[in-house]
Amino acid sequence: MLIGHKKQWEFLKKKFELNQLSHAYLFTGAKEIGKRTFVIEFAKLITCKDKNSPCQKCFSCQAIERGNFPDFKIITKKDDKTEIDISQIREAQNFLSYKSYYGSFKIVVVDGAEKMNQEAQSCFLKTLEEPKGQTLLVIISSNPDMMLQTINSRCQTIKFFKPKDLPVNSERLKKEEEILKELIPVINSNLADKFKYVKSIDFEKQNLSEILEVMQKYLRRLLLVETGVEKKKENDVPGLINCSIKKIKNIINLVENINNKLLFTNVNPKLALEILLMEF
């Protein structure tokens, strides 16, 4: 079900009706605000045979929803990988080399496109430069600055913002609260306790990027409160011991830097987290 993003929907719907769709779009915006759901619903719209499309009931609409429509493909990071590799992009290229099964658009979506490694990005760039037939390429990224500028420049950018009525992902929220509950005492502790905390983490089960994301959210909220941009609420995030506004900003930049290295280099997560915690 599509929630919000009415302006973006009407814009693309009109382009489709006027036969003016670009061959490539970049969907940007915060994580988990419905960009992927939007793509799925739009794919239904442009492949649906019903005049009231998307009808949600015809074969193409139902097949896209199930993830087995022959003209629609989503590329994303595999669960056991830290990045989208070149083999996945070549798989998409092979998919696009065949004519549309139902005589409509061939659609490829790269979700979390900033996770493409350098080889994958270079390979994907060729796909953008040489579109075939009725091809629609959509790349979804919450951090497009981490991609090649040549990729971004060849896509029409559409920005997405968090809808006011977006439901809370309670499971994810609970997990983030658990990570933060463990993290705050460690941040304000001595070096020995920080090393002990890092040693206790099983990085095979706990992704470092999840810890970094929680830390980043915490620090940004703290920065807004400390600078007076936002008011402190009841049960709000606890403060830091002996940490100036300048230092908070520096640590936020360090978190971002480590996140980038996680995607493009073979970073040791244990060492990276130890270095980060030593900054507090």
N, C-alpha and C positions, 0 to 999 in steps of 0.2 A: 504494500500500500504506500502510495506516494504522500508524504507529508510536507507541506510548504513548497518553496521554490516555484511559485506560480509564475513570476516574471520570466524565469529561465525556461519554463515549460512553454509558455505562450510564444516566446521568441523563437525557439527551435521548431515548434509546431508550425508556425507561420512560414519559416524557411523551408520546411518540408513540403508544405502545401503549395508553395511558389516554385518548387523544384530548385531551390537555391542553397541547399545544404552544402557546407564545406566538407571536404573529404577527411578533415582531421580537427578534433576539438580537444582542448585541455580544460578539464574540470578541476578547479582549485578551491580550497577552503579547508576548514578544520576537519579533523578526523571524525568519523561516525556521525555525520549530519545528514546522511541519506543520498550521497552522490552516486553510489553504486546502485541503489534502488531506483534512482532517477534514470540511470542508463538502461536498466532492465525494462522499465515502463516505456521509455522512449523507443527501445528496440521493438517492443510490442506494437507501438503506434505505427512505425514505418514498415512493418512486415504484415500487419493485420489486414485481412481481406474484407473485413466488415466496415461499412461506411461510417459506423459509429465508433471507430477504432480509438484506443485499444478496447476491444470487446471483452477481453479476459476469458472468453469461452471457446474461441476457435482453436484449431490445431496449433498454429504458430504461437499464439499468446500462451497457451498452456505448456507448449514445449520449451519456450524461453524460460518460463517460470521454473520448470523442472531442471533446466540446464542441459537439455538434449536436443535443442533446435539446430539443424545442420548448417544454418547460415549465421550462427551467432556463437562467438567464442570469448571467454574471459580468461586472461592471463594474470596470474597473481603469484606471489611468493609461496613456494611449497612449504609445508609445515616443518620439514626437516632441513630447510635451507635458510640462510640469512639474506639471500638476494635472489633476484630474478636473473637467470643466466641466459646465455646466448642460445642454448638449445630450445628454450621456450619461445624465443622470438623467431627462430627458424621454423618452429612448429606452426606459429601464426602465419608466417610467410607461405608455408606450404598450404595451409588452410585457405589463404587468399588466392592462391594460384588456380584454384578450381572455380568454375562458374557457379553462380548462385543456384542452389538446389530448387528453389521455388521462384526463380526469376526476379528476385527483389535485391535488396542490399546484402552484401557480405559485411558483417560487423565484427570488429575485434576491439575488445576493451582491455587495457592494461591497468589493472587496479593496484595502487601503490607503486606507481611508475618510478618514483625516486629510488626504489630498491633495485632497479636494473643496474647491473654492473657495467663497467665501461664498454666491454665487448658487446653486451646486449644493447646498450644505447646506440653504439655505432651501427649495429645491424638494423636496429629499429629505424634509425635515421634514413637508411636506404629505402625502407618501406614507405616512409613519409614522402620521400622525394619521387617515388615511382608508383603512385596509386593506380590500381587496375580496375576498370569498369565502375560499377556502383559499389564502391568501397567506403565504409565509414569506420574511421579509427578514432577511438576515444581513450585518452589517457587521463587517469585520475591520480591526483597527487596533492597531498597536504603540504608538500615542500618542493615546489617546482624548481627552486634555485639550485637544487642538488643535481639537476639534469643538465645535459648539454644545452647551451643557449640556442643552438641550431635546431634542436627538437622543439623547444618552446616557440621559436619564431615561425615555425611551419604549421603551427596549430592556432586555431582561433580560441582565445581564452574566454572561458565563462566562469565567473566567480560565484561561489555558493556561500551562504551565510546560515548560521544555526537558526532553524525555525523556532518560534516561541513555543509552539505546541509539540516539540519533539519529545517523545517519551524517553525517560531515563532508563539506561541499560543497568538494571539493578545488580546483575551478576558481576558486570565489569566494575561498577561503582564499589561493590563490596570488596572485590579483590584489591582495588586501588587503596581503599581505606585500610586494609590489612597491611599492605606494603608500607603505607605512610606511618601507621602506628608503630611499626618496627623501626622505621627509618629515623624518625625525629629524635628519640633518645640516643641513637647512635651518632647522629650529626653533632649533638651537644656533648658527646662523651670524649674520653681521652683516646690517644692513638691505639693503645692496646685493645680497647673495646671495639674500635673501628675495624682493626685487623681480624678480631675474633668474629665480628659480624660477617665480614666478607668470606672468611673461611667456612662459615656455617652454610653458605648458599651453595646449592647444587645447580650449577649453571646449565646442566643438561635438562633440568626441569623448569628453572626460573630464567626467563629471558632478560638479559641486562637492559635491553631497550625498554622493557616495561617499567623497570626500576627508574630508569632515566626519565621516562615520561612522567611518572608520578612526582619525581623530584622537581622536574621542570614546572609542572603545574603549581606545586607548592611554593616554589621560589617566586614565580610570577605573581601569584596571589599575595604573597608576603610583601613583594616590592610595591604593589599597588596600595596596600594598607600602610606601609612605612612611609610612602611618599605623599599620603593623604588623598590619592586619586579615588580610592574607595574607602568606605567606613568599615571599621572592624565590627564583625557580627558576633553574636553569642555563640560560643563553641567554635570560634573561627580557628584558623591555623595558628599553632603556637609560634612564638618568635624564636629567634636564634640568639645564642650567647655571643657577645662581642663581635657582631657582624654588621658592618656599615652598609649603607645603601650601595656604595661603590663596589664593595666586596660581593654583595648579592648579585649585582649586574655582571661582574667578572665570572662568578660561578655559573650563572645562566649561560654565558658564552662558552664556558668550558664544557658544560653538559651538551650543548649543541655541537661543539667540535668533536666530542667523543661519539656522539650519535652518528655524525657524518663518517667518522673513521670505521665505525662498526659496519657500515654499508659497503665501503670501498677498500678496506684493508683488513688484514688478518689480525685484528686486535685481540689481545688476551683480556677477556672480560673481568677476571679477578684483579689483574694489575690495574686496569682502567678504573675500576670502582675504588680501589685503594687510593689511587692518585687523587681521584675526585674528592673522597671523604677527607683527605689530608688538607684540603683547601679551606675547610670550615674551622 
